[in-house]
């Protein structure tokens, strides 16, 4: 079993390092590889998000129905002059809305799960490598930076690009439609 895990780790390492070695220029190779790794993280996170939404569709629909029902009943109570009923129903609607909001926030946080693994892998490969910065950035940050300084902006860029292209990607356009439905 240990040998199998070792072979799988070597295979994964070989796949992850390949984009870093494609360009001839070392700096461009690191930038290209970091972007590819960031895009892998984005896609894996999006796949987890889609699975979570798929498995929890009923729960999310129930929360939305509860929010809508409580809001409607609270407005009816308000129109009838029942201030205690209005406050109680409005509180229940707010509680349901909070549960929905934090469920969606948890999904958003769940998209980030690959990033610590990518940073750990980058550390195993590039821990001692320093990247020199040009002036004036070197005045603010220092003369050199390490891999997180480059990877994190690459991840943000990959997330933005993926977010703009998701609607046209075969699998993810359905995921986007479900996200739009969930609010």
N, C-alpha and C positions, 0 to 999 in steps of 0.2 A: 504494500500500500504506500509506503514511504517513497519507494522508487517511482511509482506512478505519479504521486504528487510532485516529486522533483522534476519528472519529465514534462508534466503539464505546466509547471512554473517556468521551465526553460522555454517551452513553446510560447507561452504568453509573453515572456520577456522578449523573445525574438520578434514576435508580432508587434509589440509596442515600440521597440527600438528601430524597426525598419524605416518609418518615415523620417526619423532623425538622421539616418544615414543616406537617404536618397540624394539630397543636394550635395554638391562638391564643397561649397562654402560652409564652414562649421557653424558660423552664427546663423546663417539662413537655414541650415539644417536643424538647428535647435528651435528656431522660430516656427518652422514648418512642422516639425515633430510635436512641439508643444501645442500648436493649433489642432493637429490631428488628434492628439490625446484629449484635448479639451472637447472636441466634437464627439469623440467616443463617449466621454462622460455625459455630455448633453443627451445623446441618443439613448444611452442606458437609463439615465434618469427619467427621460420621457417615456420609455418603455415601462418602467415601474409605475409612473403616474397613470398610464393607460390601464395597466392591470388593476391598480387600486380603484380607479373609477369604475371599471367593468365589474369588479366584485362587490362594489358598494353602491351600485346604481339605485337599488331599492331603498336603501337607507337615505340617500340624498334626495330621492323623489319624495319620500315620506316627510323629511324635514321641510322641503319646499312646500308641500301640501299643508303641513302644520302651520308654517309661517303665514301662508295665504289665508287659511281658515281663521286663525287667531286674529289677524289684522282685520279681516272682514267683520268678525264678531265684535271686536273692540270698537270699530267704527259704528256698528249698529247700536251698541250699548251707549256710546257717546251721543248719538243722535236721539236716543230715547231718554237721555238725561240720567242714565245710570252710571254715575261717576265711579263708584266702587267696582262695578262690573267692568267698566272701561279700563280702569287701572289694572285690575287682575288679568284681564285678557291681553292687554297691551304688554304686561310683564311676561306673560307666557309666550307671546309672539317674539319679544326681544330675546328671551332665553333660547327659543328655537333658532332664531337668527344667529345668535352667538354660537350655538353648536354647529350650525352650517358653516359659519365663517371660520371657526377654528378647525373644522374638518378640512376645508379647502386650504387653509394655511398649512396644515400638516402635510397635505399632498404636495404643496409647493416646496416645503422643506425636504420632503422625501426625494425630490428630484436631485438633490445635492449629494446623495449617498455615494456616488462614485468618486467625488472629488478628493476625499481623504485618502482613498486607495491610490489615486493617481499621484497625489503629492508624496505618498510613501514610496511609490515606485520611482518617481523623479529623484527623491532623496537617495535611494539606493544607487542610482546611476550618476547623479550630478551634484552630490553633496559638496564636493570640494571645488566646484567650478564657480568662478566669479565672472560676472559680465560687467565690463567697464561701461560707465555712463559718460555721455558727452555733456559739456557745459551747456546750459545752466542747470540741468537736472542733477549733475554731480554736486553742485553746491547745496542742494536741498537734501538729497538722499545719501550721498557719499560717493566715493569713487567707483565702487563696485556693488553689485546686487547679486542675489542668488536666484535659483530657479522659481521660487514662488512669485517674485516680482514680475516675472515674465508670464508664468502660467496663468495666474489669476486674471489679468487683463485678456489673455487669449480665451479663457473660459467665458468671460463676459461677452467678448466678441462672438464666439461660437454660439452662445445662447441667443444673442440678438439675431444673428443670421438664421439660425434654426427657427426662431420665432416668426421671422418674416417669411420663411419658405415652407413652414409646416402645412399650410393650407393646400399646398400643391403636391405634397409627398403622398404616395399611394396609401400607406397605412395610417399616417399621422393626420391626414385630412379628416378621417372619421373621428379620431381622438379630439381634434380641434372642434368639430361639430358638437361632441358631447360636452366639452369644456364650456363652449358657448351656451349650451342649454343649462348648465349648472350655474351659470352666472359667474 
